[in-house]
Structures are given as C-alpha cells and as structure tokens.
Amino acid sequence: MACDVAEGTRLTEQKLRELKPSPGSATIKEIVTQAHMFREVRNYALHVIETHDGDRETGFAETDATLLAIAARRYFVKLADLRDQLSSFPTR
C-alpha cells in the first residue's frame, strides 16, 4: 500500500498535537512546514511542468541544495526525538 505523503504529514501533526507534554506549537509548525517543503521540492523534481518555477528551482542550485541538506538533518533529528516521545505515548 502506497503512503500518501500529505496524509502522512497530516497524521504526524495530529499525533504531535496529542503529545503530553506538548513539544510546543512552534516545533510542530516547524516539522510540518519542513515536511511540506520537502514534498514540494520532490514533486517539482519528479513531475515536470510546463512553466519554470523559480521558487522551487533554487532548491537545485549548489548552495541551496547544501542548505536543504543541512535543514534535512535538523528535521530528521527533531523528528526522531519526537518519534521517541510518541513511542512512549499510550495507545488507545
């Protein structure tokens, strides 16, 4: 079964909002925003469109791609910390 990335992001946000103590709305917003940005870059790279999109195209320049990689590491470290919190979250 294929995972819908948008649905996965929505469910992740939902679970993060259920955490007690909360990781904070700023952290949740950062995680969700970063996930959407990664999805946008991925979609732009994989699904060719007729018009050039300068906002997304910059993600493929060397400097911007390096910054994206640095942001990705921070995103995945935070996500792993939150995953550990969720693993201790009681299931219903």
Backbone hydrogen bonds in HBPLUS format (Angstrom, degrees):
<---DONOR---> <-ACCEPTOR-->    atom                        ^
c    i                          cat <-CA-CA->   ^        H-A-AA   ^      H-
h    n   atom  resd res      DA  || num        DHA   H-A  angle D-A-AA Bond
n    s   type  num  typ     dist DA aas  dist angle  dist       angle   num
A0008-GLY N   A0004-ASP O   2.85 MM   4  6.16 155.0  1.91 153.6 161.9     1
A0009-THR N   A0005-VAL O   2.89 MM   4  6.13 154.5  1.95 150.1 156.2     2
A0010-ARG N   A0006-ALA O   2.97 MM   4  6.22 155.2  2.03 143.2 150.2     3
A0011-LEU N   A0007-GLU O   2.89 MM   4  6.12 162.7  1.92 152.8 156.9     4
A0012-THR N   A0008-GLY O   2.91 MM   4  6.04 152.1  1.99 143.0 151.1     5
A0013-GLU N   A0009-THR O   2.97 MM   4  6.18 163.3  2.00 149.5 153.5     6
A0014-GLN N   A0010-ARG O   2.98 MM   4  6.24 159.3  2.02 146.7 152.7     7
A0015-LYS N   A0011-LEU O   2.95 MM   4  6.20 164.0  1.97 151.1 154.2     8
A0016-LEU N   A0012-THR O   2.90 MM   4  6.12 158.4  1.95 153.2 159.6     9
A0017-ARG N   A0013-GLU O   2.97 MM   4  6.20 151.1  2.06 150.1 157.4    10
A0018-GLU N   A0015-LYS O   3.08 MM   3  5.08 136.3  2.28  95.7 108.2    11
A0019-LEU N   A0016-LEU O   3.23 MM   3  5.34 153.6  2.30 101.5 109.2    12
A0028-ILE N   A0024-GLY O   3.10 MM   4  6.39 165.4  2.12 155.1 159.4    13
A0029-LYS N   A0025-SER O   2.86 MM   4  5.95 162.1  1.89 145.5 151.0    14
A0030-GLU N   A0026-ALA O   2.92 MM   4  6.07 153.5  1.99 142.4 149.8    15
A0031-ILE N   A0027-THR O   2.97 MM   4  6.21 163.3  2.00 153.1 156.6    16
A0032-VAL N   A0028-ILE O   2.97 MM   4  6.17 170.6  1.98 156.6 159.0    17
A0033-THR N   A0029-LYS O   2.83 MM   4  5.86 163.2  1.86 149.9 155.2    18
A0034-GLN N   A0030-GLU O   2.95 MM   4  6.01 161.5  1.98 147.2 152.5    19
A0035-ALA N   A0031-ILE O   2.99 MM   4  6.18 156.4  2.04 146.4 153.1    20
A0036-HIS N   A0032-VAL O   2.99 MM   4  6.26 158.7  2.04 149.4 154.7    21
A0037-MET N   A0033-THR O   2.94 MM   4  6.20 153.7  2.01 146.5 154.2    22
A0038-PHE N   A0034-GLN O   2.90 MM   4  6.18 162.9  1.93 154.8 158.5    23
A0039-ARG N   A0035-ALA O   3.02 MM   4  6.21 155.4  2.08 145.1 152.1    24
A0040-GLU N   A0036-HIS O   2.88 MM   4  6.15 154.4  1.95 147.6 154.5    25
A0041-VAL N   A0037-MET O   3.00 MM   4  6.29 165.5  2.02 156.4 158.9    26
A0042-ARG N   A0038-PHE O   2.94 MM   4  6.09 164.4  1.96 148.7 153.7    27
A0043-ASN N   A0039-ARG O   2.81 MM   4  5.97 168.2  1.82 153.2 156.7    28
A0044-TYR N   A0040-GLU O   2.90 MM   4  6.06 158.1  1.95 148.7 154.9    29
A0045-ALA N   A0041-VAL O   2.97 MM   4  6.17 153.9  2.04 148.3 155.3    30
A0046-LEU N   A0042-ARG O   2.93 MM   4  6.14 152.2  2.01 152.6 160.6    31
A0047-HIS N   A0043-ASN O   2.81 MM   4  5.59 155.7  1.87 149.8 155.1    32
A0057-GLU N   A0053-ASP O   2.84 MM   4  5.91 155.9  1.89 155.7 163.6    33
A0058-THR N   A0054-GLY O   3.26 MM   4  6.19 148.7  2.37 142.3 145.1    34
A0059-GLY N   A0056-ARG O   3.12 MM   3  5.68 148.2  2.22 113.0 121.1    35
A0060-PHE N   A0057-GLU O   2.98 MM   3  5.70 168.0  1.99 123.3 126.9    36
A0061-ALA N   A0058-THR O   3.12 MM   3  5.42 168.2  2.14 113.4 117.1    37
A0065-ALA N   A0061-ALA O   2.78 MM   4  5.82 156.4  1.83 159.7 167.0    38
A0066-THR N   A0062-GLU O   3.01 MM   4  6.18 149.2  2.10 144.5 152.5    39
A0067-LEU N   A0063-THR O   3.02 MM   4  6.36 158.7  2.07 150.1 155.5    40
A0068-LEU N   A0064-ASP O   2.87 MM   4  6.07 149.8  1.96 143.2 152.1    41
A0069-ALA N   A0065-ALA O   2.95 MM   4  6.20 149.8  2.05 141.7 149.2    42
A0070-ILE N   A0066-THR O   2.99 MM   4  6.33 153.6  2.06 148.9 156.0    43
A0071-ALA N   A0067-LEU O   2.87 MM   4  6.10 160.6  1.91 148.3 154.0    44
A0072-ALA N   A0068-LEU O   2.80 MM   4  5.98 145.1  1.92 141.5 152.0    45
A0073-ARG N   A0069-ALA O   3.13 MM   4  6.41 153.8  2.20 145.0 149.9    46
A0074-ARG N   A0070-ILE O   3.26 MM   4  6.61 167.4  2.28 151.0 153.3    47
A0075-TYR N   A0071-ALA O   2.87 MM   4  6.06 158.9  1.92 150.3 156.8    48
A0076-PHE N   A0072-ALA O   2.87 MM   4  6.10 165.4  1.89 156.3 159.0    49
A0077-VAL N   A0073-ARG O   2.92 MM   4  6.13 153.5  1.99 152.3 159.8    50
A0078-LYS N   A0074-ARG O   3.00 MM   4  6.20 166.9  2.01 151.3 154.7    51
A0079-LEU N   A0075-TYR O   2.83 MM   4  6.02 159.0  1.88 148.9 155.9    52
A0080-ALA N   A0076-PHE O   2.88 MM   4  5.97 151.2  1.97 139.1 146.3    53
A0081-ASP N   A0077-VAL O   3.04 MM   4  6.33 155.6  2.10 147.8 154.0    54
A0082-LEU N   A0078-LYS O   2.94 MM   4  6.23 159.3  1.99 152.0 157.8    55
A0083-ARG N   A0079-LEU O   2.78 MM   4  5.99 146.8  1.89 143.9 154.1    56
A0084-ASP N   A0080-ALA O   2.99 MM   4  6.24 152.7  2.06 145.7 151.9    57
A0085-GLN N   A0081-ASP O   3.12 MM   4  6.49 149.2  2.22 141.0 149.3    58
A0086-LEU N   A0082-LEU O   2.86 MM   4  6.18 155.4  1.92 148.0 155.1    59
A0087-SER N   A0083-ARG O   2.86 MM   4  6.13 143.4  2.00 146.1 156.3    60
A0088-SER N   A0085-GLN O   3.19 MM   3  5.49 143.9  2.33 102.9 112.8    61
A0089-PHE N   A0086-LEU O   2.89 MM   3  4.81 155.1  1.95 102.6 110.6    62
